[in-house]
Amino acid sequence: MAADDMREFLEAGVIGAGRMRAVEENAVALGHSTLSMMESAGKALADAVQAYGPSRVLVLCGRGNNGGDGMVAARYLQHLDSVDVVYPDCGPMTTSAAVQASLLRHCSVALHPVRCASDVDALSRIFEETDVIVDAMLGTGASGAVREPLATLVARANRSPAPVVAVDIPTPGMRASRIVSFHRPKVEGADVVDIGIPLEAEVYTGPGDLLLVPARATGAHKGAGGEVLVVGGGPYQGAPYIAAMGALRAGADIVRIASPAYIPMPDLIYERLGGDAITGDHLETILSLVGRADVVVCGMGLGKESHDVVLAIAGAAKRAVFDADALVCPLPAAKETIYTPHAGEFARMTGTEPPADLVARGRCVKAAAAGGTILLKGPVDVVSDGRRVRFNRTGTPAMTTGGTGDLLAGVAGALFCQVPAFEAACTAAYASGRAGMRASEGRGNGMLATDMLDYIPEELFRRGAPE
């Protein structure tokens, strides 16, 4: 599939900080390094500054990659009469920003490390005489009140007569004559510059999507990871247990399983349902459990006789993942819903066979996702919430073994406790596929769905160091 065929699935408009970090991390995984992106960004920023025809430029940098962009720009502006770079000398820089700072020591620029407001005040003449100020202090990484010495840098810049060119987004409190954003706008009205991010970094899932899963707070209490209820089993006993263990491995703190089938697993809370199948007689018990769950995962191993119960569960659930036997019409819909069909189940729930062509398949899933997020499983998974489309190509042919879809539903349920439906589905597809790839390395086509369980947390919760 040619990359240009996927252009229609690129998102447009303002992009949030979290999503932009994910796209950049995906670009790095594809081979477009942070330093390469920073070089393109800084060169474009320098071009924007030179449009003012300055002879003296003041670049205000932070310690993050936004500051690194500013330092690259300073390097490209060193031919001017005067380039001053001011940066806080009160903590470590990101790896990439530190590289740029080191390069500037070999350039025709003046470096001014500052630690406090009085250090900034000593530079007042530079603020008064400069022709252009570059605000590369915080960008999309800004949060909370601006602290010293940045607060005084903002105040000094606001009093200067020079125009201010902000990088991505102005530092809080900073006036801006122009905003230059890279790849996509971070605020309305920004001028957008392309920095060469591959299309696939945005339309396919990648390791950057893992950054959207919030890290567990140091003081987190029991239940902070969410409570998942798995409803299934009867004709098929193991399916709901694989889903439930997938939810645990994906970070859910409490997983209850309501099923007529019992398999002793000490990590799960078993809610016994009498008989051989789930019926309306169990509804009172199930609905009491639905009310306390953050997410319900329903349908695995259920059989064909329980759909009225599924519809009642959907009506009571805040968030739900429906899989397997739950995917029949009338389609169940919770307040927020993820559906995880394979091709046959997609045809059953929509009346439409998904096309083989990937672009047409994306359009088909997007058209069908009016009532919730759909994760269509396949050699390349397709995820859509009716507005966005994302593709996932992690996985292995060994994942055709029974139970891998149940595992995916449980992983999606746990992530749905923490992030919105579309993001949960995308991240679940990526991490489950990666886990399958790793589990199959030593087992080939003899891999079991349960072999993937140990790899789920390794794929989901590894955190890289900032560049």
C-alpha positions in Angstrom: 0.0 0.0 0.0 1.6 3.3 -1.1 1.8 5.8 1.7 0.1 8.5 -0.4 -3.0 6.4 -0.6 -3.4 6.9 3.1 -3.4 10.7 3.1 -7.2 10.9 3.6 -6.7 9.4 7.1 -4.4 12.2 8.3 -6.1 14.3 10.9 -6.3 18.1 10.5 -6.6 21.1 12.8 -5.1 21.8 16.2 -3.3 18.8 17.7 -3.0 18.3 21.5 0.4 18.0 23.3 -0.1 14.3 24.1 -1.0 13.3 20.6 1.9 15.3 19.1 4.3 13.5 21.5 2.9 10.2 20.3 3.3 11.2 16.6 6.9 12.3 17.2 7.7 9.0 19.1 6.2 7.0 16.2 8.3 9.0 13.8 11.5 8.2 15.8 10.5 4.5 15.6 10.3 4.8 11.8 13.8 6.3 11.7 13.2 10.0 11.8 15.2 11.0 14.9 14.4 13.7 17.4 17.6 15.5 16.3 16.5 15.4 12.7 13.1 16.8 13.5 14.7 19.4 15.7 17.1 20.5 12.9 14.2 20.9 10.5 12.1 22.8 13.1 15.0 25.2 14.0 15.8 25.9 10.4 12.2 26.8 9.7 12.1 29.0 12.8 15.2 30.8 11.7 13.6 31.5 8.3 10.6 32.9 10.1 12.8 35.2 12.1 14.8 36.4 9.1 11.5 37.5 7.4 11.6 40.5 9.8 15.0 41.5 8.4 16.8 41.7 11.8 20.4 42.4 12.6 20.0 41.6 16.3 18.1 38.6 17.6 17.4 37.4 21.2 16.5 33.7 21.6 14.9 32.7 24.9 15.2 29.0 25.5 13.9 26.5 28.0 15.5 23.2 29.0 13.2 21.0 26.9 13.0 20.2 23.2 11.2 23.5 22.6 14.4 25.2 23.8 16.4 22.9 21.5 14.4 24.2 18.5 15.4 27.7 19.5 19.0 26.8 19.8 19.1 25.3 16.3 17.5 28.6 15.0 20.2 30.6 16.8 22.9 28.5 15.0 21.2 29.3 11.6 21.1 33.0 12.6 24.8 33.3 13.6 25.6 35.3 10.5 23.7 38.3 11.9 25.3 41.1 13.8 24.2 39.8 17.1 22.5 36.7 18.4 22.0 36.3 22.1 20.7 33.0 23.6 19.3 33.1 27.2 18.5 29.8 28.9 17.9 28.7 32.5 21.0 27.2 34.2 19.0 25.4 37.0 18.5 21.8 35.9 19.3 19.2 33.3 18.2 19.7 29.6 16.7 16.9 27.6 19.3 14.9 25.7 18.5 16.6 22.3 18.5 20.1 23.8 21.8 19.5 25.4 23.3 18.5 22.1 22.1 21.8 20.6 23.5 23.8 23.5 26.9 22.1 23.1 26.9 23.0 19.4 26.2 26.6 20.2 29.4 26.9 22.1 31.2 26.6 18.8 29.1 29.2 17.1 29.2 33.0 16.8 26.4 33.6 19.4 26.5 34.9 23.0 25.3 32.5 25.6 23.6 33.8 28.8 22.8 31.2 31.4 20.4 32.6 34.1 19.4 31.2 37.5 17.2 34.0 39.0 15.4 37.2 38.3 18.4 39.4 39.0 20.4 37.5 36.3 17.7 38.4 33.8 17.6 42.0 35.0 21.3 42.3 34.2 20.4 41.6 30.5 17.9 44.4 30.2 19.9 46.2 27.5 19.7 43.2 25.2 15.9 43.2 25.5 15.8 46.9 24.7 18.1 46.7 21.7 17.1 43.5 20.0 15.1 43.5 16.7 13.3 40.1 17.2 12.7 37.9 20.3 12.2 34.2 19.9 10.1 32.5 22.6 11.3 28.9 22.8 11.0 28.5 26.5 8.1 26.1 27.2 5.9 25.4 24.2 3.4 22.5 24.5 5.2 21.3 27.7 3.9 24.3 29.7 1.8 23.5 32.8 0.9 25.6 35.8 2.4 29.0 36.7 5.7 30.1 35.1 8.5 30.1 37.6 11.7 32.1 37.8 13.8 32.9 36.0 11.3 32.3 33.1 8.7 34.6 34.7 11.1 37.6 34.6 12.1 36.6 31.0 8.4 36.8 30.1 8.0 40.2 31.8 11.1 41.6 30.1 10.1 40.4 26.7 6.6 41.9 27.1 8.1 45.3 27.8 10.5 45.1 24.8 9.4 46.9 21.6 10.6 43.9 19.5 8.2 41.5 17.9 8.0 38.0 19.5 8.1 34.8 17.5 6.7 32.0 19.6 7.6 28.3 19.0 4.5 26.1 18.8 2.6 27.9 21.6 3.5 31.1 23.6 4.9 30.6 27.1 2.0 31.5 29.5 1.8 35.2 29.8 4.0 36.0 26.8 2.6 38.2 24.0 3.3 36.8 20.5 3.5 38.6 17.2 3.7 35.3 15.3 3.4 31.7 16.3 5.3 29.0 14.3 4.0 25.5 14.8 5.7 22.3 13.5 3.8 19.6 11.7 0.3 20.8 12.9 -0.9 23.8 14.8 -0.9 23.6 18.5 -3.1 26.7 18.8 -5.5 28.5 16.4 -3.8 31.0 14.2 -0.4 29.5 14.2 1.7 29.3 11.0 2.4 25.6 10.3 5.8 24.3 9.1 6.4 20.8 7.8 9.4 19.0 9.5 9.3 15.8 7.5 7.3 13.6 9.9 6.4 10.4 7.9 2.7 10.0 7.1 2.7 6.6 8.7 3.7 8.1 12.1 0.2 9.5 12.3 -2.1 7.0 10.5 -0.5 3.9 12.0 -0.2 3.0 15.7 3.3 2.9 17.2 5.2 3.0 20.4 4.2 6.7 20.8 0.6 5.6 21.4 1.8 4.0 24.7 2.6 7.5 25.9 -1.1 8.3 26.1 -1.6 5.7 28.9 -1.2 7.7 32.2 1.6 6.6 34.6 0.4 5.4 38.0 0.7 8.1 40.6 3.2 7.4 43.4 0.5 7.6 46.0 -2.1 5.6 44.1 -4.6 3.6 46.1 -6.2 0.2 45.4 -8.6 0.6 42.5 -6.8 3.5 40.9 -6.2 1.3 37.8 -9.9 0.8 37.4 -12.4 -2.0 37.9 -13.4 -4.2 35.0 -16.3 -6.6 34.9 -16.1 -9.5 32.4 -19.4 -11.1 31.5 -19.3 -14.3 29.4 -18.9 -18.0 29.3 -21.4 -20.9 29.3 -21.0 -22.7 26.0 -17.3 -21.8 26.0 -15.6 -21.7 29.3 -12.1 -20.4 28.8 -12.8 -17.3 26.7 -14.0 -14.9 29.5 -11.0 -15.9 31.7 -8.5 -15.1 29.0 -10.2 -11.7 28.6 -10.1 -11.2 32.4 -6.5 -12.0 32.7 -5.7 -9.7 29.8 -7.5 -6.9 31.7 -5.4 -7.6 34.8 -2.1 -7.6 32.8 -3.1 -4.3 31.1 -3.3 -2.5 34.5 -6.8 -3.0 35.8 -6.7 -3.2 39.6 -9.8 -5.3 40.1 -11.3 -7.7 37.7 -14.6 -9.5 38.4 -15.8 -12.3 36.2 -19.6 -13.1 36.0 -20.0 -16.5 34.4 -21.7 -19.9 34.8 -18.3 -21.4 34.1 -15.8 -21.6 36.9 -12.0 -21.9 36.4 -10.0 -21.4 39.6 -7.8 -18.3 39.2 -6.8 -16.6 42.4 -6.2 -13.2 40.8 -9.8 -12.9 39.6 -13.0 -12.3 41.7 -15.5 -14.9 40.6 -19.2 -14.0 40.7 -21.0 -17.3 40.3 -24.0 -17.5 37.9 -26.0 -20.7 38.2 -26.8 -23.0 35.3 -25.1 -23.6 32.0 -25.8 -20.3 30.3 -26.4 -16.6 31.2 -30.1 -15.8 31.2 -32.5 -13.2 32.4 -32.6 -14.9 35.7 -29.1 -13.6 36.3 -29.8 -10.0 35.3 -30.3 -8.6 38.8 -27.0 -10.0 40.0 -25.2 -8.8 36.8 -26.6 -5.3 36.9 -25.5 -4.8 40.5 -22.0 -5.6 39.3 -22.3 -3.4 36.2 -23.1 -0.4 38.5 -19.8 -0.6 40.3 -17.5 -1.4 37.3 -15.6 1.3 35.4 -15.8 -0.8 32.2 -17.8 -4.0 31.3 -16.2 -6.5 28.8 -19.0 -8.7 27.4 -19.6 -11.4 24.9 -16.7 -13.9 25.1 -17.9 -17.5 25.1 -21.5 -16.4 25.7 -23.3 -18.4 23.0 -26.4 -17.3 21.1 -29.1 -17.4 23.8 -28.1 -14.4 26.0 -28.6 -11.4 23.8 -31.4 -9.9 25.8 -29.1 -9.9 28.8 -26.3 -8.2 26.7 -28.7 -5.4 25.7 -29.7 -4.9 29.3 -26.1 -4.7 30.3 -25.4 -2.2 27.6 -28.2 0.0 28.8 -26.8 0.2 32.3 -23.0 0.4 31.5 -21.0 3.6 31.5 -18.3 2.1 29.3 -18.3 -1.3 27.6 -16.3 -3.4 25.2 -18.4 -5.9 23.2 -16.8 -8.9 21.5 -17.7 -12.2 19.9 -21.3 -13.4 20.6 -22.4 -9.9 21.8 -21.8 -8.6 18.2 -25.3 -9.3 16.8 -28.2 -7.0 15.9 -29.7 -5.2 17.6 -26.2 -4.0 18.5 -25.6 -3.3 22.2 -24.5 0.3 22.9 -23.3 1.6 26.3 -22.9 5.3 27.0 -19.4 4.8 25.5 -18.6 1.7 23.5 -15.8 -0.3 21.9 -16.6 -3.1 19.5 -13.9 -5.6 18.6 -15.1 -7.8 15.7 -13.2 -9.9 13.3 -14.2 -9.7 9.6 -17.1 -12.2 10.0 -18.5 -10.5 13.1 -18.2 -7.1 11.4 -20.3 -8.4 8.5 -22.8 -9.8 11.0 -23.1 -6.6 12.9 -23.2 -4.2 10.0 -24.5 -6.2 7.0 -21.3 -5.3 5.1 -18.3 -7.4 4.3 -15.1 -5.4 5.0 -13.2 -4.8 1.7 -9.7 -6.4 1.3 -8.2 -3.1 0.1 -6.9 -1.3 3.1 -8.0 2.2 2.2 -11.5 1.0 1.3 -11.5 -1.0 4.6 -10.7 2.1 6.5 -13.5 4.0 4.9 -15.9 1.1 5.6 -15.0 0.9 9.3 -15.3 4.7 9.6 -18.8 4.7 8.0 -19.9 1.9 10.4 -18.6 3.5 13.6 -21.4 6.0 14.2 -22.5 4.4 17.4 -19.0 3.7 19.0 -15.4 2.9 18.3 -14.8 -0.2 16.1 -11.6 -2.2 16.3 -11.7 -4.5 13.2 -9.2 -7.3 13.7 -7.2 -8.6 10.8 -3.7 -8.8 9.4 -3.8 -5.0 9.7 -6.3 -3.9 12.3 -8.5 -0.9 11.6 -9.8 1.4 14.3 -12.3 4.2 13.9 -14.7 6.2 16.0 -16.5 7.6 13.0 -14.3 10.6 12.8 -10.7 9.3 13.0 -9.1 6.2 11.4 -6.0 4.5 12.6 -4.3 1.3 11.4 -2.3 -1.2 13.4 0.2 -3.7 11.8 1.7 -5.3 14.9 0.9 -9.0 15.2 1.8 -12.4 13.8 0.0 -15.2 11.9 0.4 -17.2 15.0 -2.3 -15.0 16.6 -4.9 -16.9 14.6 -5.0 -19.3 17.6 -8.2 -19.2 19.7 -8.3 -16.8 22.6 -6.2 -13.9 21.2 -9.3 -11.9 20.4 -10.6 -12.5 23.9 -7.3 -11.3 25.3 -7.4 -8.1 23.1 -10.9 -7.3 24.4 -9.7 -7.6 28.0 -6.7 -5.4 27.3 -9.0 -2.8 25.7 -11.3 -2.9 28.7 -8.5 -2.1 31.1 -7.1 0.7 29.0 -10.7 2.1 28.6 -10.6 2.7 32.4 -7.8 5.2 31.8 -8.2 6.7 28.3 -11.0 7.4 25.9 -12.4 4.7 23.6 -10.5 5.4 20.4 -7.2 5.7 22.2 -7.9 2.6 24.3 -8.7 0.6 21.1 -5.6 1.8 19.3 -3.2 1.1 22.2 -4.8 -2.3 22.9 -4.3 -3.3 19.3 -0.7 -2.2 19.2 0.3 -3.7 22.6 -1.5 -7.0 22.0 0.1 -7.4 18.6 3.5 -6.7 20.0 2.9 -9.2 22.8 1.9 -11.8 20.2 5.0 -11.2 18.2 7.2 -11.7 21.2 5.4 -14.8 22.5 5.6 -16.4 19.1 9.4 -16.0 18.9 10.0 -19.2 20.8 6.8 -21.0 20.1 5.9 -20.3 16.4 2.5 -21.5 15.4 2.3 -23.4 18.7 1.8 -20.2 20.6 -1.2 -20.0 23.0 -3.2 -16.9 23.8 -2.1 -17.3 27.4 1.6 -17.2 26.3 1.0 -13.5 25.5 -0.1 -12.5 29.0 3.4 -11.9 30.4 4.3 -9.7 27.5 1.3 -7.4 27.8 2.6 -5.3 30.7 6.1 -5.3 29.3 4.8 -3.7 26.1 2.3 -1.3 27.7 4.2 0.2 30.5 7.8 0.6 29.4 8.7 4.2 29.4 11.6 5.7 27.3 13.9 8.4 28.5 13.2 11.9 27.0 15.4 12.9 24.0 
